[in-house]
Amino acid sequence: MTTTPRNVWAIVLFLAAGHMIVDGACNFVVARVAEGTVSQVSYAAAVAVVGRYNLLAFATQALLGLLLDWSKASAIGAAVGGAMAAAACVAYPAHPDAAIMAAGIGNSLFHVGAGGICIMLARGNAAMLGVLVGPGDLGVVAGTFMGRSTLPVALPWAMVTWAASIPVLFMGRRPAGTTWPRPPLHWAAVAIALLCFSIAARSLMGGALTGPFLYVPVVWIAIAVAATVAKCAGGFVADRLGWLAFAVPVAAVAVPVAYLFGAYPGGAVAGTLLVQAAMPVTLAAMARVFPNHPAFAFGLAASSLTLGTLPSALGVPVQSPQFMLAIQSACVAALAIALMLVRPSSGWKPEPPTASLLPTPNSQLATTLPALPGTSRSSC
């Protein structure tokens, strides 16, 4: 595994903690608003609240990523996004609709801002991206549980979110004239389409989990922990063994596990562990396609998660084992071809970080990547 300066890892770990806190704050707001909507309006209206938040939080990331890359303001975007999430925590009782909008857009901004920073620091490695995205699943679960409780945690959570967001402002902007060399790449449009499809298929698999065990808190927490561990560890292992050598076999093993055992708690946890292990690789591969647009690369990957909701909306029987087997098999093939197209010049393994683009004390940080009421889909 390639070593990196301690200050770089400190920044990544800070952003990872911020990711967990911001996701928790946003899902706290969604849960509180959805619970109130169930009691005052209807269950269907509460589901619409969750859907509106998910659309704002995920579908907007590609567009906002373009904006942050153009303005070279990934750090500012992440800080503003966290501040919006904090504001939503205290605004939801009086202005629930505005709070949902602030939480959704704020979550999106923080993701692409922090993702853009992390991609530039990672310099082609998947490990840092896995560490960044992994804790988000824990934040989703913690925020949802707190939101469904009656504990008076809105103001404390808002203050913690503010505390996690403001320091990001001081991480600086991208130094003028720095670039990330484009790797050898053929058929870029095909690679992008295949990566987006593989991400959407992974999202579809998570949304297709069914069974009464999903309403058991212990199982729900276990699934979130499995996703976090898989993302955090998957990037390190992929960088050590090689992206293709790790991600494709793991994704292939996930297919029969999900097909045969997905209806059982243990199978759902194991399937989540295998499926999410490839997430850092897909993020890093997308970043290689857009070497000078890291926030957009991260945002496009996250926005692809929303494509996984389309089959259900169109009435496709996503819970059908045969349908899931076909989709996940196609996902494995798509991931393998995409990784072949975006392979680094050094082979299957990523290139080591470029020291000249890592932050120094006198330089600026390089920047510019079952839905129940009150919960959102697992994020990037």
C-alpha positions as CSV (number, residue, x, y, z in Angstrom):
1,M,0.0,0.0,0.0
2,T,1.3,3.4,-0.9
3,T,2.1,5.6,2.0
4,T,1.0,9.2,2.2
5,P,1.9,12.1,4.5
6,R,0.1,12.1,7.9
7,N,-1.4,15.5,7.4
8,V,-3.2,14.2,4.2
9,W,-4.7,11.3,6.1
10,A,-5.7,13.7,8.9
11,I,-7.7,15.7,6.4
12,V,-9.3,12.6,4.9
13,L,-10.3,11.3,8.4
14,F,-11.7,14.7,9.3
15,L,-13.8,14.8,6.2
16,A,-14.9,11.2,6.8
17,A,-16.1,12.2,10.3
18,G,-17.8,15.2,8.8
19,H,-19.5,12.9,6.3
20,M,-20.9,10.8,9.0
21,I,-22.1,13.8,11.0
22,V,-23.7,15.6,8.0
23,D,-25.5,12.4,6.9
24,G,-26.7,11.9,10.4
25,A,-28.0,15.5,10.6
26,C,-29.8,15.2,7.3
27,N,-31.4,11.9,8.1
28,F,-32.4,13.2,11.5
29,V,-34.3,16.0,9.8
30,V,-35.9,13.6,7.3
31,A,-37.0,11.2,10.1
32,R,-38.5,13.9,12.2
33,V,-40.4,15.5,9.2
34,A,-41.5,12.1,8.0
35,E,-42.7,11.0,11.4
36,G,-44.8,14.2,11.7
37,T,-46.2,13.7,8.2
38,V,-47.3,10.2,9.0
39,S,-49.2,11.3,12.1
40,Q,-50.7,14.4,10.6
41,V,-51.2,13.5,6.9
42,S,-50.5,10.0,5.7
43,Y,-47.9,7.3,5.2
44,A,-47.9,8.0,1.5
45,A,-47.1,11.6,2.1
46,A,-44.2,10.6,4.4
47,V,-42.8,8.3,1.7
48,A,-43.0,11.4,-0.7
49,V,-40.9,13.4,1.9
50,V,-38.2,10.7,1.8
51,G,-38.3,10.6,-2.0
52,R,-38.0,14.3,-2.3
53,Y,-35.0,14.4,0.0
54,N,-33.3,11.5,-1.8
55,L,-33.8,13.3,-5.1
56,L,-32.2,16.5,-3.8
57,A,-29.4,14.8,-2.0
58,F,-28.3,12.5,-4.9
59,A,-29.6,13.6,-8.2
60,T,-28.1,17.1,-7.9
61,Q,-24.6,16.0,-7.1
62,A,-23.3,15.9,-10.7
63,L,-24.6,19.4,-11.4
64,L,-23.2,20.8,-8.1
65,G,-19.9,19.1,-8.7
66,L,-19.6,20.8,-12.0
67,L,-20.3,24.1,-10.3
68,L,-17.6,23.5,-7.6
69,D,-15.0,22.4,-10.2
70,W,-15.7,25.5,-12.3
71,S,-15.4,27.9,-9.3
72,K,-12.6,25.9,-7.8
73,A,-14.4,26.0,-4.5
74,S,-14.8,22.5,-3.2
75,A,-13.8,23.5,0.3
76,I,-16.4,26.3,0.4
77,G,-19.1,24.0,-1.1
78,A,-18.5,21.3,1.6
79,A,-18.6,23.9,4.4
80,V,-21.8,25.5,3.0
81,G,-23.4,22.1,2.7
82,G,-22.6,21.3,6.3
83,A,-24.0,24.6,7.4
84,M,-27.2,24.0,5.5
85,A,-27.6,20.6,7.2
86,A,-27.0,22.2,10.6
87,A,-29.6,24.9,9.8
88,A,-32.1,22.2,8.8
89,C,-31.8,20.6,12.2
90,V,-33.2,23.7,14.0
91,A,-35.6,24.8,11.3
92,Y,-37.6,21.7,10.7
93,P,-40.3,22.3,13.4
94,A,-41.4,25.6,11.9
95,H,-40.5,25.1,8.3
96,P,-40.4,21.4,7.4
97,D,-40.5,21.8,3.6
98,A,-37.6,24.3,3.7
99,A,-35.7,22.0,6.1
100,I,-36.0,19.1,3.7
101,M,-34.8,21.2,0.9
102,A,-31.8,22.5,2.9
103,A,-30.9,19.1,4.1
104,G,-31.0,17.6,0.6
105,I,-29.0,20.4,-1.1
106,G,-26.7,20.6,1.9
107,N,-26.0,16.9,1.8
108,S,-25.3,17.1,-1.9
109,L,-22.9,20.0,-1.5
110,F,-21.0,18.4,1.3
111,H,-20.6,15.2,-0.6
112,V,-19.2,16.7,-3.8
113,G,-17.1,19.2,-2.0
114,A,-15.5,16.7,0.4
115,G,-15.3,14.2,-2.5
116,G,-13.5,16.6,-4.7
117,I,-10.9,17.4,-2.0
118,C,-10.4,13.7,-1.3
119,I,-10.0,12.7,-4.9
120,M,-7.3,15.3,-5.5
121,L,-5.5,14.0,-2.3
122,A,-5.9,10.4,-3.3
123,R,-4.1,10.8,-6.6
124,G,-5.6,7.8,-8.1
125,N,-5.8,5.5,-5.1
126,A,-9.0,4.0,-3.9
127,A,-8.2,3.7,-0.2
128,M,-8.8,7.3,0.8
129,L,-12.1,7.4,-1.1
130,G,-13.3,4.3,0.8
131,V,-12.4,5.9,4.1
132,L,-14.3,9.0,3.1
133,V,-17.6,7.4,2.1
134,G,-17.7,4.5,4.6
135,P,-18.9,6.3,7.7
136,G,-21.9,7.8,5.9
137,D,-23.9,4.6,6.4
138,L,-23.4,4.9,10.2
139,G,-24.6,8.5,10.0
140,V,-27.7,7.5,8.2
141,V,-28.6,4.9,10.8
142,A,-27.8,7.1,13.8
143,G,-29.6,10.1,12.4
144,T,-32.7,8.0,11.6
145,F,-32.8,6.4,15.0
146,M,-32.4,9.8,16.7
147,G,-35.1,11.3,14.4
148,R,-37.6,8.7,15.3
149,S,-36.9,9.1,19.0
150,T,-38.3,11.9,21.2
151,L,-34.9,13.0,22.5
152,P,-34.2,16.7,22.4
153,V,-31.1,16.4,20.2
154,A,-31.8,18.9,17.4
155,L,-29.8,21.8,18.8
156,P,-26.8,19.6,19.9
157,W,-26.7,17.9,16.6
158,A,-26.8,21.2,14.8
159,M,-23.9,22.5,16.8
160,V,-21.8,19.4,16.1
161,T,-22.6,19.7,12.4
162,W,-21.5,23.3,12.4
163,A,-18.3,22.4,14.2
164,A,-17.5,19.7,11.6
165,S,-18.2,22.0,8.7
166,I,-16.6,25.3,9.4
167,P,-12.9,24.0,9.5
168,V,-13.3,22.7,6.0
169,L,-13.2,26.4,4.8
170,F,-9.6,26.6,5.8
171,M,-8.6,23.6,3.6
172,G,-8.0,26.1,0.8
173,R,-8.4,26.1,-2.9
174,R,-6.6,24.3,-5.8
175,P,-3.2,25.9,-6.6
176,A,-3.1,27.5,-9.9
177,G,-1.6,25.5,-12.7
178,T,-1.8,22.1,-11.2
179,T,-3.3,19.2,-13.2
180,W,-4.0,15.6,-12.8
181,P,-2.6,13.8,-15.9
182,R,-5.1,11.8,-17.8
183,P,-4.4,8.0,-17.9
184,P,-4.5,6.0,-21.2
185,L,-8.1,5.8,-21.9
186,H,-10.1,4.3,-24.9
187,W,-13.8,4.7,-25.4
188,A,-14.4,7.1,-22.5
189,A,-18.1,7.3,-23.1
190,V,-18.4,3.6,-22.8
191,A,-16.4,3.5,-19.6
192,I,-18.6,6.2,-18.1
193,A,-21.8,4.4,-19.0
194,L,-20.6,1.1,-17.7
195,L,-19.5,2.6,-14.4
196,C,-22.8,4.4,-14.0
197,F,-24.7,1.2,-14.7
198,S,-22.6,-0.8,-12.1
199,I,-23.3,1.9,-9.5
200,A,-27.0,1.9,-10.3
201,A,-27.2,-1.8,-10.1
202,R,-25.6,-1.8,-6.7
203,S,-28.1,0.7,-5.5
204,L,-30.9,-1.4,-7.0
205,M,-29.7,-4.4,-5.1
206,G,-29.8,-2.6,-1.8
207,G,-33.3,-1.2,-2.5
208,A,-34.5,-4.7,-3.3
209,L,-33.8,-6.1,0.1
210,T,-37.0,-7.3,1.7
211,G,-38.1,-9.2,4.7
212,P,-39.4,-8.5,8.2
213,F,-35.8,-8.6,9.5
214,L,-35.2,-5.2,8.0
215,Y,-37.4,-3.7,10.7
216,V,-35.2,-5.2,13.4
217,P,-32.8,-2.5,14.7
218,V,-30.0,-5.0,15.3
219,V,-30.1,-6.2,11.7
220,W,-30.4,-2.7,10.3
221,I,-27.3,-1.6,12.3
222,A,-25.4,-4.8,11.2
223,I,-26.1,-3.9,7.5
224,A,-24.8,-0.4,8.1
225,V,-21.7,-1.6,9.8
226,A,-21.1,-4.1,7.1
227,A,-21.3,-1.4,4.4
228,T,-19.0,0.9,6.4
229,V,-16.4,-1.8,6.9
230,A,-16.6,-2.9,3.3
231,K,-16.1,0.6,1.9
232,C,-13.2,1.5,4.3
233,A,-11.4,-1.8,3.8
234,G,-12.2,-2.4,0.2
235,G,-10.1,0.5,-1.1
236,F,-7.0,-0.6,0.8
237,V,-7.3,-4.2,-0.4
238,A,-8.0,-3.0,-4.0
239,D,-4.9,-0.8,-4.0
240,R,-2.8,-3.7,-2.7
241,L,-4.1,-6.5,-5.0
242,G,-5.1,-4.4,-7.9
243,W,-8.5,-3.0,-8.8
244,L,-9.5,-5.6,-11.4
245,A,-8.1,-8.5,-9.3
246,F,-10.1,-7.5,-6.3
247,A,-13.3,-5.7,-7.3
248,V,-14.5,-8.1,-10.0
249,P,-14.2,-11.4,-8.1
250,V,-15.8,-9.8,-5.0
251,A,-18.7,-8.5,-7.1
252,A,-19.0,-11.9,-8.7
253,V,-19.2,-13.7,-5.4
254,A,-21.9,-11.2,-4.2
255,V,-24.3,-12.4,-7.0
256,P,-24.9,-15.9,-5.7
257,V,-24.8,-14.8,-2.1
258,A,-27.5,-12.3,-2.7
259,Y,-29.5,-14.6,-5.0
260,L,-29.5,-17.6,-2.5
261,F,-29.4,-15.9,0.9
262,G,-30.6,-12.4,0.4
263,A,-33.9,-13.1,2.1
264,Y,-32.2,-13.9,5.4
265,P,-30.5,-11.5,7.8
266,G,-27.1,-13.1,7.5
267,G,-27.3,-13.2,3.7
268,A,-28.3,-9.5,3.6
269,V,-25.3,-8.6,5.8
270,A,-22.9,-10.7,3.8
271,G,-24.3,-9.5,0.5
272,T,-23.9,-5.9,1.6
273,L,-20.3,-6.5,2.7
274,L,-19.4,-7.9,-0.7
275,V,-21.3,-5.4,-2.9
276,Q,-20.1,-2.3,-1.1
277,A,-16.4,-3.5,-1.1
278,A,-16.2,-2.4,-4.7
279,M,-17.5,1.1,-4.1
280,P,-14.1,2.8,-3.6
281,V,-12.9,1.3,-6.9
282,T,-15.8,2.6,-8.9
283,L,-15.3,6.1,-7.4
284,A,-11.5,6.0,-8.2
285,A,-12.2,4.7,-11.7
286,M,-14.7,7.5,-12.3
287,A,-12.1,10.0,-11.1
288,R,-9.7,8.7,-13.7
289,V,-12.1,9.4,-16.5
290,F,-12.5,13.1,-15.3
291,P,-8.9,13.8,-14.0
292,N,-9.4,17.6,-13.8
293,H,-13.0,17.5,-12.6
294,P,-12.9,15.6,-9.3
295,A,-16.1,17.1,-7.7
296,F,-18.0,16.2,-10.9
297,A,-16.6,12.7,-11.0
298,F,-17.7,12.1,-7.4
299,G,-21.1,13.7,-8.0
300,L,-21.7,11.7,-11.2
301,A,-21.0,8.5,-9.3
302,A,-23.4,9.5,-6.5
303,S,-26.1,10.7,-8.9
304,S,-26.0,7.3,-10.6
305,L,-27.4,5.8,-7.4
306,T,-30.8,7.5,-8.3
307,L,-30.9,5.4,-11.5
308,G,-31.3,2.3,-9.2
309,T,-34.7,3.7,-8.2
310,L,-36.1,3.8,-11.7
311,P,-37.1,0.1,-12.1
312,S,-39.3,0.2,-9.0
313,A,-40.9,3.4,-10.2
314,L,-41.6,1.8,-13.6
315,G,-43.2,-1.3,-12.0
316,V,-40.3,-3.7,-12.6
317,P,-40.4,-6.6,-10.2
318,V,-37.1,-5.8,-8.6
319,Q,-37.7,-8.3,-5.7
320,S,-37.7,-11.1,-8.3
321,P,-34.6,-13.3,-7.7
322,Q,-34.3,-14.0,-11.5
323,F,-34.4,-10.2,-12.2
324,M,-31.8,-9.5,-9.6
325,L,-29.6,-12.4,-10.8
326,A,-29.6,-11.0,-14.3
327,I,-28.9,-7.4,-13.3
328,Q,-26.1,-8.2,-10.9
329,S,-24.5,-10.5,-13.4
330,A,-24.6,-7.7,-15.9
331,C,-23.1,-5.4,-13.2
332,V,-20.1,-7.7,-12.8
333,A,-19.5,-7.7,-16.5
334,A,-19.9,-3.9,-16.8
335,L,-17.5,-3.3,-13.9
336,A,-14.8,-5.6,-15.4
337,I,-15.0,-3.9,-18.8
338,A,-15.0,-0.4,-17.3
339,L,-11.9,-1.2,-15.2
340,M,-10.1,-2.5,-18.3
341,L,-10.9,0.7,-20.1
342,V,-9.7,3.0,-17.3
343,R,-6.7,0.9,-16.2
344,P,-3.7,2.9,-15.0
345,S,-0.6,3.0,-17.1
346,S,1.2,0.9,-14.5
347,G,-1.2,-2.0,-14.9
348,W,-4.1,-3.0,-12.7
349,K,-2.8,-1.0,-9.7
350,P,-3.1,2.7,-9.3
351,E,-0.2,5.1,-9.7
352,P,1.4,6.4,-6.5
353,P,0.5,9.9,-5.3
354,T,2.4,12.8,-6.8
355,A,4.2,14.6,-4.0
356,S,4.1,18.0,-5.8
357,L,0.3,18.1,-5.5
358,L,0.1,17.2,-1.8
359,P,-0.4,20.1,0.6
360,T,2.5,21.6,2.4
361,P,2.5,24.1,5.3
362,N,3.0,27.0,2.8
363,S,0.7,25.9,0.0
364,Q,-3.1,25.6,-0.4
365,L,-4.8,22.3,-0.4
366,A,-5.5,20.8,-3.9
367,T,-9.2,20.5,-4.5
368,T,-11.4,20.4,-7.6
369,L,-15.7,14.2,-6.1
370,P,-35.4,-0.4,2.1
371,A,-36.3,3.2,2.3
372,L,-38.5,3.5,5.4
373,P,-40.1,6.9,6.3
374,G,-37.3,9.0,7.7
375,T,-34.4,7.1,6.0
376,S,-32.5,7.5,2.8
377,R,-30.6,5.0,0.6
378,S,-27.0,4.3,1.5
379,S,-24.9,7.1,0.2
380,C,-21.5,7.2,-1.6
